[in-house]
Amino acid sequence: MIYSGTCEVDGDRFTAIVTIKRHSERHASVFGADNLTLKLEGTCPGKIGKYVGTAERVPGVVLEGTLILSEERPTKC
């Protein structure tokens, strides 16, 4: 699958629109459909964000997730 999109942030709330397209035959997507648009809405008050995602093309299917900011640790010389 190929994922691309945009994100808007307002304080600790965010909205993202993600386009999902199939590039090769393999596993089914979690939505059971290919080539759709996913809307994510969530909050990220710190380094951990939570979101809920829906796609108009597959009503009733909800994707919930957690995003965790990962940071590289500085290397010692």
Secondary structure per residue as TSV (DSSP state, phi and psi in degrees):
chain	resnum	aa	ss	phi	psi
A	1	M	-	360.0	148.9
A	2	I	E	-114.4	129.8
A	3	Y	E	-117.7	131.3
A	4	S	E	-147.3	154.6
A	5	G	E	176.3	-168.6
A	6	T	E	-132.2	160.9
A	7	C	E	-140.4	136.3
A	8	E	E	-117.4	137.1
A	9	V	E	-119.8	135.3
A	10	D	E	-135.1	97.2
A	11	G	T	68.1	-122.8
A	12	D	T	-99.9	8.7
A	13	R	E	-103.2	147.0
A	14	F	E	-140.3	154.0
A	15	T	E	-132.0	130.4
A	16	A	E	-127.4	142.4
A	17	I	E	-114.6	119.3
A	18	V	E	-119.6	125.6
A	19	T	E	-93.5	130.1
A	20	I	E	-116.8	123.9
A	21	K	E	-131.6	143.1
A	22	R	-	-82.8	135.1
A	23	H	-	-113.7	-15.1
A	24	S	S	-156.3	157.1
A	25	E	S	-79.3	121.0
A	26	R	S	-162.1	-122.2
A	27	H	S	-75.9	150.1
A	28	A	-	-74.1	152.6
A	29	S	-	-74.3	165.4
A	30	V	T	-64.6	-19.4
A	31	F	T	-89.4	-9.2
A	32	G	S	72.1	14.4
A	33	A	-	-141.6	152.7
A	34	D	S	-105.2	162.8
A	35	N	S	51.6	71.3
A	36	L	E	-137.6	171.4
A	37	T	E	-112.2	129.8
A	38	L	E	-111.3	132.4
A	39	K	E	-108.1	121.6
A	40	L	E	-107.4	134.4
A	41	E	E	-130.1	133.1
A	42	G	E	-165.3	-172.7
A	43	T	E	-129.1	150.7
A	44	C	-	-147.5	79.5
A	45	P	S	-76.1	-9.5
A	46	G	S	-154.6	-127.4
A	47	K	S	-93.0	-1.7
A	48	I	E	-123.6	126.6
A	49	G	E	-117.7	151.0
A	50	K	E	-126.3	143.2
A	51	Y	E	-142.8	162.4
A	52	V	E	-125.8	132.2
A	53	G	E	-120.6	140.8
A	54	T	E	-137.0	157.9
A	55	A	-	-133.3	124.4
A	56	E	T	-55.8	-33.1
A	57	R	T	-68.4	-20.7
A	58	V	S	-130.3	73.9
A	59	P	T	-60.3	144.8
A	60	G	T	89.8	-12.3
A	61	V	-	-97.1	125.8
A	62	V	E	-122.8	134.5
A	63	L	E	-110.3	121.5
A	64	E	E	-114.8	141.8
A	65	G	E	-154.6	171.6
A	66	T	E	-125.8	134.1
A	67	L	E	-110.4	133.2
A	68	I	E	-123.4	121.9
A	69	L	-	-67.9	125.1
A	70	S	-	-107.8	139.2
A	71	E	-	-126.3	139.1
A	72	E	-	-73.0	139.7
A	73	R	-	-81.2	139.8
A	74	P	-	-63.1	139.8
A	75	T	-	-85.7	144.0
A	76	K	-	-90.4	138.6
A	77	C	-	-84.9	360.0
